[in-house]
Amino acid sequence: MPITMPGASKTLAQKEARELRYHALDARLELSADALITQIGHDNTGLTRDTSWNTTSEKVVTGAQTEYTTRGEETMSVDPFYCRKGDPVSLLLQHIDMAELEGDAIKRFYYEAKVDETGETIYAFKKLASVKPTSFGGEAAEADSIPFELALSGKKIPQDFDFATGEFTDVTVTP
């Protein structure tokens, strides 16, 4: 039986047995509400996280130069993003824009999982992200276009991912 990516119309067999990534966002409007983990679009295998790297150099006691390279900010651009009526991510983006939210009020968890052609999870994690709509408007196929950017921060928090249901669960880590 072919496995269908949650919410998508193509099976993994139709994808030529390639690995798939599942992207989701906590799309609740109010931070006090229960999490509302919602897939970002459907079948977004092309979405990628971009990581910048910072390199600094300094002189050590001997006068030699030493370079240090550290991870910079991770970002993800979701462009285009077509807002369909009632879509939780669409409602969140509109709420952020209309209420002119900023700072901690635009932070939600971003979720990502990668699965192989059998539906077995390769990795799954969540990470804190600032959700920033980058423009508004432009109708296409009965939907508004509201591209947005995610600025990820903090460490990856391991997750279990059930490919059949699209559900993420916190992994219990024992010391």
C-alpha positions as semicolon CSV with decimal commas, in nm:
position;residue;x (nm);y (nm);z (nm)
1;M;0,000;0,000;0,000
2;P;0,153;0,336;-0,097
3;I;0,204;0,590;0,179
4;T;0,047;0,931;0,126
5;M;0,205;1,239;0,276
6;P;-0,050;1,389;0,518
7;G;-0,268;1,639;0,333
8;A;-0,100;1,576;-0,003
9;S;-0,235;1,412;-0,315
10;K;0,087;1,237;-0,425
11;T;0,215;0,912;-0,281
12;L;0,578;0,841;-0,207
13;A;0,578;0,594;-0,497
14;Q;0,480;0,883;-0,726
15;K;0,774;1,075;-0,582
16;E;1,016;0,816;-0,721
17;A;1,094;0,676;-0,375
18;R;1,277;0,987;-0,260
19;E;1,297;1,115;0,094
20;L;1,038;1,374;0,191
21;R;1,043;1,655;0,442
22;Y;0,738;1,758;0,636
23;H;0,724;2,120;0,755
24;A;0,476;2,242;1,014
25;L;0,415;2,545;1,232
26;D;0,233;2,606;1,559
27;A;-0,036;2,828;1,410
28;R;-0,233;2,921;1,722
29;L;-0,335;3,286;1,734
30;E;-0,301;3,336;2,109
31;L;0,000;3,202;2,297
32;S;-0,219;3,095;2,588
33;A;-0,414;2,853;2,364
34;D;-0,326;2,488;2,302
35;A;-0,074;2,431;2,023
36;L;-0,219;2,399;1,672
37;I;0,048;2,219;1,470
38;T;-0,033;2,273;1,104
39;Q;0,151;2,162;0,792
40;I;0,294;2,452;0,591
41;G;0,135;2,394;0,253
42;H;0,140;2,048;0,102
43;D;0,430;1,842;-0,026
44;N;0,687;2,117;0,035
45;T;0,996;1,911;-0,039
46;G;1,162;2,221;-0,185
47;L;1,157;2,428;0,135
48;T;1,499;2,458;0,290
49;R;1,649;2,607;0,602
50;D;1,934;2,848;0,531
51;T;2,213;2,883;0,784
52;S;2,460;3,167;0,788
53;W;2,806;3,117;0,935
54;N;3,008;3,370;1,129
55;T;3,387;3,369;1,113
56;T;3,592;3,586;1,345
57;S;3,963;3,603;1,380
58;E;4,181;3,726;1,660
59;K;4,547;3,737;1,744
60;V;4,672;3,497;2,005
61;V;4,962;3,560;2,245
62;T;5,220;3,440;1,991
63;G;5,093;3,693;1,736
64;A;4,938;3,432;1,508
65;Q;4,582;3,470;1,379
66;T;4,320;3,222;1,497
67;E;3,984;3,190;1,326
68;Y;3,662;3,081;1,494
69;T;3,359;2,976;1,292
70;T;3,017;2,956;1,454
71;R;2,665;2,899;1,330
72;G;2,473;3,213;1,259
73;E;2,100;3,265;1,220
74;E;1,889;2,997;1,056
75;T;1,611;3,127;0,833
76;M;1,348;2,981;0,609
77;S;1,166;3,170;0,337
78;V;0,819;3,043;0,247
79;D;0,752;3,219;-0,082
80;P;0,507;3,182;-0,237
81;F;0,256;3,097;0,034
82;Y;-0,105;3,097;-0,078
83;C;-0,354;3,168;0,199
84;R;-0,673;2,974;0,162
85;K;-0,980;3,064;0,364
86;G;-0,972;2,904;0,707
87;D;-0,613;2,773;0,682
88;P;-0,463;2,812;1,033
89;V;-0,125;2,937;0,902
90;S;-0,308;3,194;0,687
91;L;-0,508;3,312;0,990
92;L;-0,188;3,340;1,198
93;L;-0,012;3,549;0,930
94;Q;-0,310;3,780;0,897
95;H;-0,334;3,813;1,277
96;I;0,036;3,903;1,306
97;D;-0,003;4,167;1,036
98;M;-0,336;4,318;1,146
99;A;-0,250;4,328;1,518
100;E;0,102;4,456;1,435
101;L;0,256;4,192;1,659
102;E;0,630;4,178;1,724
103;G;0,885;4,037;1,969
104;D;0,774;3,732;2,169
105;A;0,418;3,762;2,029
106;I;0,535;3,635;1,687
107;K;0,729;3,336;1,822
108;R;0,595;2,989;1,755
109;F;0,750;2,644;1,721
110;Y;0,856;2,531;1,374
111;Y;0,851;2,153;1,317
112;E;1,040;1,952;1,061
113;A;1,061;1,582;0,986
114;K;1,235;1,386;0,715
115;V;1,101;1,046;0,616
116;D;1,229;0,778;0,379
117;E;1,036;0,607;0,101
118;T;0,882;0,357;0,347
119;G;0,751;0,631;0,576
120;E;1,021;0,567;0,839
121;T;1,132;0,884;1,021
122;I;1,496;0,978;0,959
123;Y;1,485;1,280;1,188
124;A;1,226;1,505;1,351
125;F;1,266;1,817;1,562
126;K;1,105;2,142;1,667
127;K;1,274;2,478;1,703
128;L;1,158;2,820;1,818
129;A;1,088;3,057;1,527
130;S;0,981;3,416;1,476
131;V;0,707;3,425;1,211
132;K;0,744;3,732;0,989
133;P;0,500;3,801;0,701
134;T;0,706;3,969;0,429
135;S;0,430;4,106;0,203
136;F;0,054;4,101;0,161
137;G;-0,174;4,072;-0,138
138;G;-0,169;3,941;-0,489
139;E;-0,453;3,703;-0,562
140;A;-0,389;3,371;-0,731
141;A;-0,637;3,086;-0,777
142;E;-0,887;3,200;-0,512
143;A;-0,614;3,267;-0,254
144;D;-0,419;3,564;-0,124
145;S;-0,043;3,545;-0,134
146;I;0,124;3,612;0,202
147;P;0,485;3,498;0,182
148;F;0,661;3,481;0,514
149;E;0,996;3,416;0,672
150;L;1,087;3,211;0,975
151;A;1,388;3,315;1,182
152;L;1,482;3,006;1,384
153;S;1,654;3,032;1,720
154;G;1,769;2,806;2,000
155;K;1,854;2,438;1,986
156;K;1,666;2,164;1,803
157;I;1,431;1,977;2,034
158;P;1,403;1,609;1,929
159;Q;1,058;1,485;1,829
160;D;0,890;1,159;1,739
161;F;0,698;1,188;1,411
162;D;0,410;0,968;1,296
163;F;0,410;0,994;0,917
164;A;0,064;0,839;0,881
165;T;-0,102;1,109;1,093
166;G;0,149;1,394;1,062
167;E;0,172;1,418;1,442
168;F;0,481;1,532;1,634
169;T;0,544;1,425;1,994
170;D;0,812;1,544;2,235
171;V;1,083;1,281;2,290
172;T;1,147;1,199;2,653
173;V;1,519;1,241;2,713
174;T;1,664;1,058;3,011
175;P;1,986;1,193;3,165
